[in-house]
Amino acid sequence: MRRTEIQGFIIEIDQICRRQEALRELLKVRTRTLRESLRQRVMRARQSGDWISLTPEECAILYQQEQTRLREQVQRLRAEHQQTRALLSKLKRAKTRAERARAAETATHKKLR
């Protein structure tokens, strides 16, 4: 194995780790929003200037729609996070195999000298 192949694995693993961390943070934020009650959501919306002219029934409908979208998004994020974890494990195993092959190749060259 060439050093560049191992370096490629290292770069790819680093990118996947950053992506996994971003997914984890996004999932945390979405889950926190999903746990928010209707009353809390109405207060937050009114503070930011949204939902000011809406009736409580309209607020409840919008809240339910948001909750549905958030649940779907959280499911997608969890699935993507699992895929990322699986890919990371696969890359780490490939990197380890490449390092072992390189070490064996180096040992073979040393024996021949």
Backbone as a ProteinNet text record, in pm:
[ID]
protein_1_A
[PRIMARY]
MRRTEIQGFIIEIDQICRRQEALRELLKVRTRTLRESLRQRVMRARQSGDWISLTPEECAILYQQEQTRLREQVQRLRAEHQQTRALLSKLKRAKTRAERARAAETATHKKLR
[TERTIARY]
84.7	0	87.8	39.9	112.9	67.5	157.7	127.8	8.9	-3.5	-112.3	-248.4	-257.2	-383.6	-423.9	-328.9	-357.2	-394.2	-323.3	-356.7	-496.7	-533.6	-668.9	-773.8	-744.6	-836.4	-848.3	-734.9	-735.1	-816.9	-800.5	-876.2	-1024.7	-1058.8	-1199.7	-1262.3	-1187.3	-1236.8	-1261.5	-1170.5	-1186.5	-1312.8	-1335.9	-1455.7	-1582.8	-1581.8	-1699.1	-1722.8	-1616	-1631.4	-1694.9	-1651.7	-1712	-1858.3	-1890.3	-2030.1	-2113.9	-2057.9	-2129.2	-2156	-2059.2	-2077.8	-2185.2	-2184.5	-2287.5	-2426	-2436.9	-2564.8	-2609.9	-2516.1	-2548.6	-2602.8	-2538.5	-2583.1	-2720	-2738.3	-2867	-2977.6	-2947.7	-3044.6	-3080.2	-2980.8	-3004.5	-3098.4	-3073.6	-3157.4	-3299.7	-3314.7	-3448.3	-3524.6	-3456.2	-3521.2	-3567.7	-3485.3	-3523.5	-3647.4	-3651.1	-3767.2	-3890.3	-3870.3	-3981.8	-4044	-3964.1	-4015.6	-4086.6	-4078.7	-4139.2	-4292.4	-4354.7	-4501.3	-4564.8	-4694.6	-4768.1	-4756	-4771.5	-4764.4	-4627	-4521.7	-4386.3	-4364.6	-4418	-4401.5	-4474.1	-4593.7	-4669.4	-4593.5	-4540.7	-4464.9	-4341.4	-4269.7	-4150.2	-4186.6	-4295.4	-4338.1	-4380.9	-4447.8	-4493.6	-4376.9	-4276.9	-4159.4	-4080.4	-4078.8	-4004.4	-4088	-4214.1	-4298.5	-4386.3	-4374.7	-4458.5	-4586.5	-4685.4	-4811.5	-4883.3	-4848.6	-4910.2	-5058.9	-5092.2	-5232.1	-5313	-5256	-5325.2	-5407.9	-5515.2	-5599	-5533	-5573.3	-5516	-5538.9	-5650.6	-5677.4	-5580.3	-5556.7	-5462.1	-5320.7	-5286.3	-5155.3	-5143.3	-5247.9	-5246.2	-5230	-5296.8	-5285.1	-5142.5	-5086.8	-4948.6	-4850	-4875	-4790.5	-4791.9	-4909.6	-4920.8	-4848.3	-4861.2	-4791.8	-4639.9	-4593.6	-4450.1	-4401.8	-4480.5	-4442.9	-4431.5	-4524.2	-4520.3	-4394.3	-4366.2	-4245.3	-4119.3	-4117.2	-4000.2	-3979.1	-4086.8	-4073.7	-4014.4	-4064	-4011.3	-3864	-3830.7	-3692.6	-3600.8	-3646.5	-3566.9	-3544.5	-3645.1	-3628.8	-3523.7	-3531.2	-3432.8	-3292.5	-3280.8	-3149.6	-3092.3	-3176	-3128	-3079.9	-3155.4	-3114.6	-2982.5	-2970	-2847.1	-2729.5	-2756.1	-2651.7	-2604.9	-2697.9	-2661.2	-2577.8	-2617.1	-2540.7	-2399.5	-2389.4	-2259.1	-2171.2	-2231.6	-2155.7	-2105.5	-2190.9	-2151.8	-2038.2	-2048.1	-1943.7	-1812.9	-1820.4	-1700.8	-1632.6	-1709.8	-1653.2	-1586	-1652.1	-1597.1	-1464.9	-1460.1	-1337.2	-1224	-1255.9	-1152.7	-1095.7	-1183.3	-1134.3	-1045.5	-1084.6	-1004.5	-868.9	-867.6	-741.9	-650.4	-707.5	-629	-570	-651.3	-600.5	-486.9	-501.5	-397.8	-269.7	-282.9	-164.7	-94.3	-173	-113.7	-42.5	-106.6	-45.2	84.6	82.4	202.8	313.5	277.3	376.6	434.7	349.8	397.7	488.5	454.4	536.2	672.3	673.1	798.1	884	819.8	893.4	953.4	882.3	931.2	1052	1046.3	1159.2	1282.4	1262.2	1374.3	1440.4	1358.6	1413.6	1495.4	1451.8	1522.9	1659.2	1676	1804.2	1903.2
-119.2	0	123.7	221.9	347.5	439	525.6	621.5	709	744.7	832.4	766.4	635	565.5	574.7	557.7	567.6	711.2	806.7	947.4	978.5	917.8	934.5	883.9	769.3	715.5	811.6	865.4	957.3	1081.5	1137	1256.2	1224.8	1111.9	1073.7	1046.9	983.6	957.6	1089.1	1183.8	1314.6	1385	1380.2	1442.7	1376.7	1244.9	1172.8	1203.6	1215.3	1249.8	1387.8	1484.3	1617.4	1613	1535.9	1522.7	1457.7	1357	1288.2	1383.8	1465.8	1562.5	1664.8	1710.3	1805.4	1741.6	1617.5	1546.8	1531.3	1500.2	1482.5	1613.1	1726.2	1855.2	1893.6	1871.6	1903.1	1817.1	1692.1	1601.1	1646.6	1693.1	1741.5	1862.2	1956.1	2076.9	2040.4	1954.3	1915.9	1839.1	1754.5	1679.8	1773.2	1872.3	1970.3	2048.1	2087.9	2159.2	2069.8	1942.7	1847.9	1832	1845.2	1832	1958.2	2064.7	2191.3	2181.1	2230.6	2223.9	2333.7	2320.5	2421.2	2557.7	2561.1	2688.6	2754.6	2674.6	2727.1	2776.5	2700.2	2737.9	2868.9	2885.3	3008.1	3126.1	3108.7	3217	3253.1	3152.6	3177.8	3246.5	3202	3260.4	3405.3	3433.7	3570.6	3662.8	3610.5	3691.8	3726.9	3635.1	3660.2	3735.9	3762.1	3838.2	3752.2	3621.5	3529.2	3501.6	3458.7	3410.8	3517.7	3641.5	3747.6	3761.1	3753.9	3775.9	3646.5	3536.5	3408.1	3378.1	3306	3262	3140.9	3105.8	2986.6	2858.3	2849	2729.7	2722	2835.9	2838.6	2805.8	2857	2825.1	2675	2614.3	2470.5	2390.4	2432.9	2362.9	2373.8	2494.8	2513.8	2432.8	2430.1	2353.5	2205	2150.5	2009	1981	2072.1	2055.5	2058	2149.6	2157	2029	1980.2	1858.7	1739.8	1730.4	1622.4	1633.1	1752.9	1773.1	1742.5	1784.8	1760.1	1610.9	1537.7	1392.1	1324.4	1363.6	1306.1	1341.9	1466	1509.9	1437.5	1419.4	1348.5	1203.7	1140.5	1002.6	997.1	1091.6	1095.2	1119.9	1212.4	1242.9	1123	1051.8	932.7	826	807.1	708.4	749.9	876.2	925.5	914.5	939.6	927.1	782.1	688.1	546	507.4	556.9	527.9	585.2	704	767.1	687.7	640.6	558.2	430.1	367.8	244.1	271.1	380.4	416	445.5	513	543.8	415.8	322.2	194	121.1	123.3	56.5	120	253.4	322.4	296.1	291.7	265	124.9	28.7	-108	-112.8	-42.2	-39.9	25.5	131.9	199.8	105.6	32.7	-61.5	-170.5	-221.5	-323.8	-267.6	-144.7	-82	-63	-23.8	-6.2	-140.1	-244	-377	-425.5	-403.5	-446.2	-369.6	-241.7	-159.8	-206.6	-238.5	-287.1	-421	-508.2	-638	-618.9	-527.3	-498.8	-443.3	-356.5	-299.2	-407.7	-495.4	-604.5	-698.2	-723.1	-808.9	-746.2	-618	-548.7	-549.4	-539.1	-540.4	-678.4	-786.4	-921.6	-948.3	-891.7	-914.4	-845.1	-742.2	-669.8	-739.6
0	0	0	-68.6	-73.2	38.2	76.4	182.5	142.7	15.2	-28.9	-8.6	-23.5	-1	146.1	234.5	377.4	412.2	354	377.4	324.9	214.1	160.5	257.8	319.1	420.6	538.4	580.4	695	663.6	545.7	505.8	500	441.3	429.7	566.9	653.9	789.4	861.9	845.6	909.1	859.2	728.7	671.1	725.1	732.3	780.6	928.2	1005.6	1147.8	1163.6	1081.2	1087.7	1047.8	946.2	903	1013	1076.2	1183.3	1299.5	1333.6	1441.8	1405.2	1280.1	1235.2	1241.8	1199.1	1206.8	1351.8	1439.1	1579.8	1639.3	1606.7	1658.6	1601.9	1472.9	1410.5	1469.8	1492.5	1553.4	1694.7	1768.8	1904.6	1903.1	1810.5	1801.7	1761.4	1662.7	1616.1	1724.6	1798.2	1905.2	2015.6	2046.9	2149.4	2104.1	1978.6	1924.8	1925.2	1898.4	1896.6	2035.5	2139.8	2276.4	2325.2	2249.3	2289.4	2290.6	2395.2	2405	2319.4	2296.9	2219.5	2285.6	2414.3	2487.2	2469.6	2482.1	2463.9	2320.9	2224.7	2083.3	2053.8	2106.7	2085.3	2145.6	2265.3	2328.9	2246.9	2198.2	2117.2	1985.8	1924	1796.5	1814.2	1920.9	1943.8	1977.1	2046.5	2078.4	1952.7	1856.7	1733.8	1630.5	1661.8	1570.4	1481.5	1492.6	1415.3	1492.9	1425.8	1483.7	1566.9	1551.4	1632.8	1602.8	1476.1	1437.8	1428.4	1471.5	1460.1	1584.3	1562.5	1674.4	1739.8	1861.1	1926.4	1845.8	1776.1	1695.4	1577.5	1514	1401.8	1450.1	1565.7	1623.8	1648.6	1699.8	1727.6	1598.9	1492.6	1363.9	1310.7	1314.2	1268	1352.9	1481.4	1572.2	1536	1510.5	1473.4	1341.9	1245.8	1118	1137.5	1220.8	1250.8	1318.2	1411.5	1483.9	1387.4	1294.2	1195.6	1109.7	1061.5	980.9	1061.2	1186.1	1270	1294.8	1319.2	1340.8	1217.8	1099.9	975.7	958.4	987.9	974.8	1073.3	1194.7	1294.8	1251	1194.8	1145.4	1034.5	940.3	832	885.8	979.9	1037.4	1112.3	1185.3	1256	1158.3	1050.4	949.5	885	853.6	792.2	890.4	1016.8	1118.5	1128	1123.6	1127.8	1005.8	887.8	766.5	777	832.2	847.7	944	1052.6	1147.4	1081.8	1001.1	933	834.2	760.7	664.6	736.4	848.3	925.5	973.5	1022.4	1066.7	951	837.1	718.3	676.4	677.3	640	738.9	866.1	967	950.3	920.2	896.1	771.9	666.1	543.4	569.2	647	680.9	759.4	853.6	932.7	843.6	751.6	657.8	573.4	525.3	443.2	523.6	649.7	734.1	758	781.5	801.8	676.4	560.6	434.4	409.9	441.8	424.1	518.3	642.1	738	692	640.4	590.8	470.2	383.5	265.3	307.1	404.2	454.9	518.4	595.2	659.4	554.6	447.3	340	273.1	248.1	184.9	276.8	406.8	500	503.3	491.5	492.1	367.1	254.5	128.4	125.8	204.2	204.9	286.9
[MASK]
+++++++++++++++++++++++++++++++++++++++++++++++++++++++++++++++++++++++++++++++++++++++++++++++++++++++++++++++++

